[in-house]
Amino acid sequence: MLVCMGCAYQRDLSVGLLHAMPPGFQATRDSVDSPWLVEKFELEDDEDEGEGEGEGEGEA
């Protein structure tokens, strides 16, 4: 899902608490009433499958 940050902020002002979150991090929470948990973002094994597909195909 892609959401405009301004639209997200209008719906939930607590998104503003994440303004200083550095690149490469993600924020999650269990519910609207729960605190944000900020942690380093890492790809899961199934998300990076397919990288490099097609490399070398058609080369002689």
HTML snippet that shows the backbone in 3Dmol.js (N, CA, C, O; Angstrom):
<script src="https://3Dmol.org/build/3Dmol-min.js"></script>
<div id="view" style="width:600px;height:400px;position:relative"></div>
<script>
const pdb = `
ATOM      1  N   MET A   1       0.847  -1.170   0.000  1.00  0.00           N
ATOM      2  CA  MET A   1       0.000   0.000   0.000  1.00  0.00           C
ATOM      3  C   MET A   1       0.893   1.233   0.000  1.00  0.00           C
ATOM      4  O   MET A   1       1.899   1.287   0.707  1.00  0.00           O
ATOM      5  N   LEU A   2       0.522   2.196  -0.780  1.00  0.00           N
ATOM      6  CA  LEU A   2       1.238   3.461  -0.856  1.00  0.00           C
ATOM      7  C   LEU A   2       0.326   4.553  -0.318  1.00  0.00           C
ATOM      8  O   LEU A   2      -0.816   4.689  -0.758  1.00  0.00           O
ATOM      9  N   VAL A   3       0.833   5.332   0.634  1.00  0.00           N
ATOM     10  CA  VAL A   3       0.025   6.378   1.256  1.00  0.00           C
ATOM     11  C   VAL A   3       0.825   7.675   1.293  1.00  0.00           C
ATOM     12  O   VAL A   3       2.002   7.677   1.654  1.00  0.00           O
ATOM     13  N   CYS A   4       0.192   8.753   0.925  1.00  0.00           N
ATOM     14  CA  CYS A   4       0.786  10.080   1.040  1.00  0.00           C
ATOM     15  C   CYS A   4       1.029  10.379   2.521  1.00  0.00           C
ATOM     16  O   CYS A   4       0.124  10.211   3.339  1.00  0.00           O
ATOM     17  N   MET A   5       2.242  10.818   2.875  1.00  0.00           N
ATOM     18  CA  MET A   5       2.541  11.075   4.284  1.00  0.00           C
ATOM     19  C   MET A   5       1.683  12.196   4.861  1.00  0.00           C
ATOM     20  O   MET A   5       1.324  12.157   6.038  1.00  0.00           O
ATOM     21  N   GLY A   6       1.353  13.191   4.048  1.00  0.00           N
ATOM     22  CA  GLY A   6       0.476  14.258   4.522  1.00  0.00           C
ATOM     23  C   GLY A   6      -0.905  13.727   4.872  1.00  0.00           C
ATOM     24  O   GLY A   6      -1.507  14.132   5.867  1.00  0.00           O
ATOM     25  N   CYS A   7      -1.400  12.813   4.039  1.00  0.00           N
ATOM     26  CA  CYS A   7      -2.711  12.194   4.295  1.00  0.00           C
ATOM     27  C   CYS A   7      -2.659  11.322   5.543  1.00  0.00           C
ATOM     28  O   CYS A   7      -3.594  11.323   6.344  1.00  0.00           O
ATOM     29  N   ALA A   8      -1.562  10.576   5.708  1.00  0.00           N
ATOM     30  CA  ALA A   8      -1.413   9.733   6.906  1.00  0.00           C
ATOM     31  C   ALA A   8      -1.371  10.614   8.155  1.00  0.00           C
ATOM     32  O   ALA A   8      -1.976  10.281   9.174  1.00  0.00           O
ATOM     33  N   TYR A   9      -0.664  11.723   8.075  1.00  0.00           N
ATOM     34  CA  TYR A   9      -0.558  12.643   9.211  1.00  0.00           C
ATOM     35  C   TYR A   9      -1.918  13.252   9.561  1.00  0.00           C
ATOM     36  O   TYR A   9      -2.242  13.411  10.738  1.00  0.00           O
ATOM     37  N   GLN A  10      -2.707  13.591   8.551  1.00  0.00           N
ATOM     38  CA  GLN A  10      -4.033  14.146   8.807  1.00  0.00           C
ATOM     39  C   GLN A  10      -4.918  13.146   9.552  1.00  0.00           C
ATOM     40  O   GLN A  10      -5.738  13.532  10.385  1.00  0.00           O
ATOM     41  N   ARG A  11      -4.748  11.874   9.249  1.00  0.00           N
ATOM     42  CA  ARG A  11      -5.560  10.839   9.896  1.00  0.00           C
ATOM     43  C   ARG A  11      -5.039  10.467  11.276  1.00  0.00           C
ATOM     44  O   ARG A  11      -5.815  10.077  12.147  1.00  0.00           O
ATOM     45  N   ASP A  12      -3.710  10.588  11.485  1.00  0.00           N
ATOM     46  CA  ASP A  12      -3.095  10.153  12.742  1.00  0.00           C
ATOM     47  C   ASP A  12      -1.886  11.044  13.032  1.00  0.00           C
ATOM     48  O   ASP A  12      -0.813  10.838  12.465  1.00  0.00           O
ATOM     49  N   LEU A  13      -2.056  12.024  13.908  1.00  0.00           N
ATOM     50  CA  LEU A  13      -0.988  12.976  14.199  1.00  0.00           C
ATOM     51  C   LEU A  13       0.248  12.326  14.810  1.00  0.00           C
ATOM     52  O   LEU A  13       1.321  12.927  14.786  1.00  0.00           O
ATOM     53  N   SER A  14       0.131  11.115  15.357  1.00  0.00           N
ATOM     54  CA  SER A  14       1.287  10.456  15.955  1.00  0.00           C
ATOM     55  C   SER A  14       2.336  10.085  14.900  1.00  0.00           C
ATOM     56  O   SER A  14       3.481   9.795  15.246  1.00  0.00           O
ATOM     57  N   VAL A  15       1.956  10.091  13.622  1.00  0.00           N
ATOM     58  CA  VAL A  15       2.924   9.848  12.549  1.00  0.00           C
ATOM     59  C   VAL A  15       4.017  10.921  12.597  1.00  0.00           C
ATOM     60  O   VAL A  15       5.152  10.666  12.196  1.00  0.00           O
ATOM     61  N   GLY A  16       3.688  12.087  13.073  1.00  0.00           N
ATOM     62  CA  GLY A  16       4.664  13.159  13.202  1.00  0.00           C
ATOM     63  C   GLY A  16       5.806  12.819  14.154  1.00  0.00           C
ATOM     64  O   GLY A  16       6.887  13.399  14.057  1.00  0.00           O
ATOM     65  N   LEU A  17       5.577  11.888  15.067  1.00  0.00           N
ATOM     66  CA  LEU A  17       6.634  11.458  15.989  1.00  0.00           C
ATOM     67  C   LEU A  17       7.764  10.741  15.257  1.00  0.00           C
ATOM     68  O   LEU A  17       8.851  10.568  15.807  1.00  0.00           O
ATOM     69  N   LEU A  18       7.511  10.329  14.029  1.00  0.00           N
ATOM     70  CA  LEU A  18       8.489   9.560  13.267  1.00  0.00           C
ATOM     71  C   LEU A  18       9.344  10.445  12.359  1.00  0.00           C
ATOM     72  O   LEU A  18      10.121   9.928  11.556  1.00  0.00           O
ATOM     73  N   HIS A  19       9.214  11.762  12.472  1.00  0.00           N
ATOM     74  CA  HIS A  19       9.891  12.680  11.550  1.00  0.00           C
ATOM     75  C   HIS A  19      11.406  12.533  11.544  1.00  0.00           C
ATOM     76  O   HIS A  19      12.037  12.828  10.529  1.00  0.00           O
ATOM     77  N   ALA A  20      12.004  12.093  12.626  1.00  0.00           N
ATOM     78  CA  ALA A  20      13.459  11.980  12.699  1.00  0.00           C
ATOM     79  C   ALA A  20      13.947  10.549  12.435  1.00  0.00           C
ATOM     80  O   ALA A  20      15.120  10.243  12.644  1.00  0.00           O
ATOM     81  N   MET A  21      13.056   9.690  11.982  1.00  0.00           N
ATOM     82  CA  MET A  21      13.445   8.297  11.729  1.00  0.00           C
ATOM     83  C   MET A  21      14.452   8.265  10.577  1.00  0.00           C
ATOM     84  O   MET A  21      14.174   8.791   9.499  1.00  0.00           O
ATOM     85  N   PRO A  22      15.612   7.654  10.797  1.00  0.00           N
ATOM     86  CA  PRO A  22      16.638   7.647   9.749  1.00  0.00           C
ATOM     87  C   PRO A  22      16.288   6.702   8.599  1.00  0.00           C
ATOM     88  O   PRO A  22      15.496   5.777   8.776  1.00  0.00           O
ATOM     89  N   PRO A  23      16.870   6.929   7.430  1.00  0.00           N
ATOM     90  CA  PRO A  23      16.647   6.019   6.303  1.00  0.00           C
ATOM     91  C   PRO A  23      17.077   4.597   6.686  1.00  0.00           C
ATOM     92  O   PRO A  23      18.034   4.403   7.436  1.00  0.00           O
ATOM     93  N   GLY A  24      16.355   3.620   6.159  1.00  0.00           N
ATOM     94  CA  GLY A  24      16.678   2.230   6.433  1.00  0.00           C
ATOM     95  C   GLY A  24      16.019   1.684   7.681  1.00  0.00           C
ATOM     96  O   GLY A  24      16.305   0.559   8.093  1.00  0.00           O
ATOM     97  N   PHE A  25      15.138   2.467   8.290  1.00  0.00           N
ATOM     98  CA  PHE A  25      14.424   2.024   9.476  1.00  0.00           C
ATOM     99  C   PHE A  25      12.935   1.953   9.171  1.00  0.00           C
ATOM    100  O   PHE A  25      12.461   2.579   8.223  1.00  0.00           O
ATOM    101  N   GLN A  26      12.204   1.197   9.968  1.00  0.00           N
ATOM    102  CA  GLN A  26      10.760   1.091   9.819  1.00  0.00           C
ATOM    103  C   GLN A  26      10.103   1.272  11.182  1.00  0.00           C
ATOM    104  O   GLN A  26      10.721   1.028  12.219  1.00  0.00           O
ATOM    105  N   ALA A  27       8.860   1.697  11.167  1.00  0.00           N
ATOM    106  CA  ALA A  27       8.111   1.880  12.406  1.00  0.00           C
ATOM    107  C   ALA A  27       6.840   1.052  12.323  1.00  0.00           C
ATOM    108  O   ALA A  27       6.126   1.089  11.321  1.00  0.00           O
ATOM    109  N   THR A  28       6.566   0.314  13.370  1.00  0.00           N
ATOM    110  CA  THR A  28       5.350  -0.494  13.449  1.00  0.00           C
ATOM    111  C   THR A  28       4.736  -0.318  14.833  1.00  0.00           C
ATOM    112  O   THR A  28       5.382   0.145  15.773  1.00  0.00           O
ATOM    113  N   ARG A  29       3.485  -0.698  14.921  1.00  0.00           N
ATOM    114  CA  ARG A  29       2.812  -0.724  16.225  1.00  0.00           C
ATOM    115  C   ARG A  29       1.645  -1.699  16.138  1.00  0.00           C
ATOM    116  O   ARG A  29       1.136  -1.983  15.054  1.00  0.00           O
ATOM    117  N   ASP A  30       1.238  -2.199  17.276  1.00  0.00           N
ATOM    118  CA  ASP A  30       0.172  -3.198  17.316  1.00  0.00           C
ATOM    119  C   ASP A  30      -1.211  -2.590  17.120  1.00  0.00           C
ATOM    120  O   ASP A  30      -2.103  -3.230  16.563  1.00  0.00           O
ATOM    121  N   SER A  31      -1.389  -1.358  17.578  1.00  0.00           N
ATOM    122  CA  SER A  31      -2.687  -0.698  17.453  1.00  0.00           C
ATOM    123  C   SER A  31      -2.481   0.809  17.494  1.00  0.00           C
ATOM    124  O   SER A  31      -1.375   1.281  17.758  1.00  0.00           O
ATOM    125  N   VAL A  32      -3.527   1.553  17.237  1.00  0.00           N
ATOM    126  CA  VAL A  32      -3.462   3.017  17.258  1.00  0.00           C
ATOM    127  C   VAL A  32      -3.056   3.514  18.647  1.00  0.00           C
ATOM    128  O   VAL A  32      -2.426   4.565  18.767  1.00  0.00           O
ATOM    129  N   ASP A  33      -3.406   2.779  19.680  1.00  0.00           N
ATOM    130  CA  ASP A  33      -3.090   3.184  21.050  1.00  0.00           C
ATOM    131  C   ASP A  33      -1.718   2.717  21.513  1.00  0.00           C
ATOM    132  O   ASP A  33      -1.270   3.110  22.591  1.00  0.00           O
ATOM    133  N   SER A  34      -1.041   1.891  20.728  1.00  0.00           N
ATOM    134  CA  SER A  34       0.273   1.358  21.098  1.00  0.00           C
ATOM    135  C   SER A  34       1.370   2.332  20.684  1.00  0.00           C
ATOM    136  O   SER A  34       1.191   3.118  19.754  1.00  0.00           O
ATOM    137  N   PRO A  35       2.509   2.278  21.381  1.00  0.00           N
ATOM    138  CA  PRO A  35       3.637   3.130  20.985  1.00  0.00           C
ATOM    139  C   PRO A  35       4.290   2.606  19.708  1.00  0.00           C
ATOM    140  O   PRO A  35       4.206   1.418  19.397  1.00  0.00           O
ATOM    141  N   TRP A  36       4.937   3.501  18.978  1.00  0.00           N
ATOM    142  CA  TRP A  36       5.666   3.114  17.778  1.00  0.00           C
ATOM    143  C   TRP A  36       6.918   2.349  18.167  1.00  0.00           C
ATOM    144  O   TRP A  36       7.592   2.715  19.130  1.00  0.00           O
ATOM    145  N   LEU A  37       7.240   1.296  17.438  1.00  0.00           N
ATOM    146  CA  LEU A  37       8.482   0.549  17.591  1.00  0.00           C
ATOM    147  C   LEU A  37       9.319   0.810  16.341  1.00  0.00           C
ATOM    148  O   LEU A  37       8.945   0.402  15.242  1.00  0.00           O
ATOM    149  N   VAL A  38      10.453   1.491  16.514  1.00  0.00           N
ATOM    150  CA  VAL A  38      11.324   1.833  15.390  1.00  0.00           C
ATOM    151  C   VAL A  38      12.498   0.868  15.392  1.00  0.00           C
ATOM    152  O   VAL A  38      13.184   0.710  16.401  1.00  0.00           O
ATOM    153  N   GLU A  39      12.722   0.221  14.248  1.00  0.00           N
ATOM    154  CA  GLU A  39      13.822  -0.733  14.139  1.00  0.00           C
ATOM    155  C   GLU A  39      14.384  -0.724  12.730  1.00  0.00           C
ATOM    156  O   GLU A  39      13.721  -0.293  11.786  1.00  0.00           O
ATOM    157  N   LYS A  40      15.609  -1.203  12.595  1.00  0.00           N
ATOM    158  CA  LYS A  40      16.276  -1.252  11.297  1.00  0.00           C
ATOM    159  C   LYS A  40      15.506  -2.197  10.380  1.00  0.00           C
ATOM    160  O   LYS A  40      15.114  -3.290  10.790  1.00  0.00           O
ATOM    161  N   PHE A  41      15.295  -1.772   9.142  1.00  0.00           N
ATOM    162  CA  PHE A  41      14.579  -2.566   8.158  1.00  0.00           C
ATOM    163  C   PHE A  41      15.536  -3.550   7.508  1.00  0.00           C
ATOM    164  O   PHE A  41      16.615  -3.171   7.054  1.00  0.00           O
ATOM    165  N   GLU A  42      15.136  -4.818   7.463  1.00  0.00           N
ATOM    166  CA  GLU A  42      15.930  -5.837   6.784  1.00  0.00           C
ATOM    167  C   GLU A  42      15.004  -6.663   5.915  1.00  0.00           C
ATOM    168  O   GLU A  42      13.911  -7.041   6.337  1.00  0.00           O
ATOM    169  N   LEU A  43      15.447  -6.941   4.700  1.00  0.00           N
ATOM    170  CA  LEU A  43      14.654  -7.779   3.801  1.00  0.00           C
ATOM    171  C   LEU A  43      14.584  -9.193   4.337  1.00  0.00           C
ATOM    172  O   LEU A  43      15.573  -9.720   4.847  1.00  0.00           O
ATOM    173  N   GLU A  44      13.420  -9.808   4.223  1.00  0.00           N
ATOM    174  CA  GLU A  44      13.291 -11.214   4.561  1.00  0.00           C
ATOM    175  C   GLU A  44      13.755 -12.031   3.369  1.00  0.00           C
ATOM    176  O   GLU A  44      13.778 -11.520   2.249  1.00  0.00           O
ATOM    177  N   ASP A  45      14.124 -13.284   3.583  1.00  0.00           N
ATOM    178  CA  ASP A  45      14.656 -14.127   2.517  1.00  0.00           C
ATOM    179  C   ASP A  45      13.754 -14.189   1.302  1.00  0.00           C
ATOM    180  O   ASP A  45      14.253 -14.143   0.177  1.00  0.00           O
ATOM    181  N   ASP A  46      12.446 -14.291   1.481  1.00  0.00           N
ATOM    182  CA  ASP A  46      11.541 -14.420   0.345  1.00  0.00           C
ATOM    183  C   ASP A  46      11.372 -13.101  -0.410  1.00  0.00           C
ATOM    184  O   ASP A  46      10.936 -13.115  -1.562  1.00  0.00           O
ATOM    185  N   GLU A  47      11.701 -11.971   0.200  1.00  0.00           N
ATOM    186  CA  GLU A  47      11.560 -10.676  -0.466  1.00  0.00           C
ATOM    187  C   GLU A  47      12.698 -10.397  -1.424  1.00  0.00           C
ATOM    188  O   GLU A  47      12.524  -9.634  -2.375  1.00  0.00           O
ATOM    189  N   ASP A  48      13.874 -10.999  -1.198  1.00  0.00           N
ATOM    190  CA  ASP A  48      14.981 -10.707  -2.096  1.00  0.00           C
ATOM    191  C   ASP A  48      15.170 -11.799  -3.147  1.00  0.00           C
ATOM    192  O   ASP A  48      16.141 -11.766  -3.903  1.00  0.00           O
ATOM    193  N   GLU A  49      14.251 -12.768  -3.203  1.00  0.00           N
ATOM    194  CA  GLU A  49      14.298 -13.759  -4.269  1.00  0.00           C
ATOM    195  C   GLU A  49      13.988 -13.070  -5.589  1.00  0.00           C
ATOM    196  O   GLU A  49      13.191 -12.133  -5.640  1.00  0.00           O
ATOM    197  N   GLY A  50      14.618 -13.537  -6.647  1.00  0.00           N
ATOM    198  CA  GLY A  50      14.344 -12.946  -7.942  1.00  0.00           C
ATOM    199  C   GLY A  50      15.339 -11.882  -8.322  1.00  0.00           C
ATOM    200  O   GLY A  50      15.398 -11.479  -9.484  1.00  0.00           O
ATOM    201  N   GLU A  51      16.138 -11.408  -7.356  1.00  0.00           N
ATOM    202  CA  GLU A  51      17.158 -10.430  -7.727  1.00  0.00           C
ATOM    203  C   GLU A  51      18.160 -11.122  -8.627  1.00  0.00           C
ATOM    204  O   GLU A  51      18.621 -12.224  -8.330  1.00  0.00           O
ATOM    205  N   GLY A  52      18.487 -10.482  -9.705  1.00  0.00           N
ATOM    206  CA  GLY A  52      19.461 -11.044 -10.617  1.00  0.00           C
ATOM    207  C   GLY A  52      18.871 -12.017 -11.608  1.00  0.00           C
ATOM    208  O   GLY A  52      19.601 -12.583 -12.422  1.00  0.00           O
ATOM    209  N   GLU A  53      17.560 -12.228 -11.562  1.00  0.00           N
ATOM    210  CA  GLU A  53      16.946 -13.121 -12.533  1.00  0.00           C
ATOM    211  C   GLU A  53      17.146 -12.560 -13.925  1.00  0.00           C
ATOM    212  O   GLU A  53      17.043 -11.354 -14.149  1.00  0.00           O
ATOM    213  N   GLY A  54      17.430 -13.447 -14.846  1.00  0.00           N
ATOM    214  CA  GLY A  54      17.570 -13.023 -16.227  1.00  0.00           C
ATOM    215  C   GLY A  54      18.987 -12.613 -16.583  1.00  0.00           C
ATOM    216  O   GLY A  54      19.286 -12.384 -17.755  1.00  0.00           O
ATOM    217  N   GLU A  55      19.857 -12.517 -15.601  1.00  0.00           N
ATOM    218  CA  GLU A  55      21.226 -12.146 -15.903  1.00  0.00           C
ATOM    219  C   GLU A  55      21.885 -13.262 -16.696  1.00  0.00           C
ATOM    220  O   GLU A  55      21.789 -14.430 -16.322  1.00  0.00           O
ATOM    221  N   GLY A  56      22.532 -12.922 -17.754  1.00  0.00           N
ATOM    222  CA  GLY A  56      23.253 -13.898 -18.550  1.00  0.00           C
ATOM    223  C   GLY A  56      22.401 -14.593 -19.585  1.00  0.00           C
ATOM    224  O   GLY A  56      22.923 -15.339 -20.413  1.00  0.00           O
ATOM    225  N   GLU A  57      21.112 -14.369 -19.556  1.00  0.00           N
ATOM    226  CA  GLU A  57      20.250 -15.022 -20.556  1.00  0.00           C
ATOM    227  C   GLU A  57      20.479 -14.391 -21.905  1.00  0.00           C
ATOM    228  O   GLU A  57      20.576 -13.170 -22.027  1.00  0.00           O
ATOM    229  N   GLY A  58      20.564 -15.229 -22.916  1.00  0.00           N
ATOM    230  CA  GLY A  58      20.689 -14.736 -24.271  1.00  0.00           C
ATOM    231  C   GLY A  58      22.104 -14.363 -24.659  1.00  0.00           C
ATOM    232  O   GLY A  58      22.347 -13.930 -25.785  1.00  0.00           O
ATOM    233  N   GLU A  59      23.047 -14.528 -23.729  1.00  0.00           N
ATOM    234  CA  GLU A  59      24.439 -14.216 -24.056  1.00  0.00           C
ATOM    235  C   GLU A  59      25.075 -15.422 -24.719  1.00  0.00           C
ATOM    236  O   GLU A  59      24.798 -16.561 -24.341  1.00  0.00           O
ATOM    237  N   ALA A  60      25.927 -15.180 -25.703  1.00  0.00           N
ATOM    238  CA  ALA A  60      26.575 -16.279 -26.413  1.00  0.00           C
ATOM    239  C   ALA A  60      27.989 -16.461 -25.939  1.00  0.00           C
ATOM    240  O   ALA A  60      28.695 -17.344 -26.426  1.00  0.00           O
TER     241      ALA A  60
END
`;
const viewer = $3Dmol.createViewer("view");
viewer.addModel(pdb, "pdb");
viewer.setStyle({}, {cartoon: {color: "spectrum"}});
viewer.zoomTo();
viewer.render();
</script>
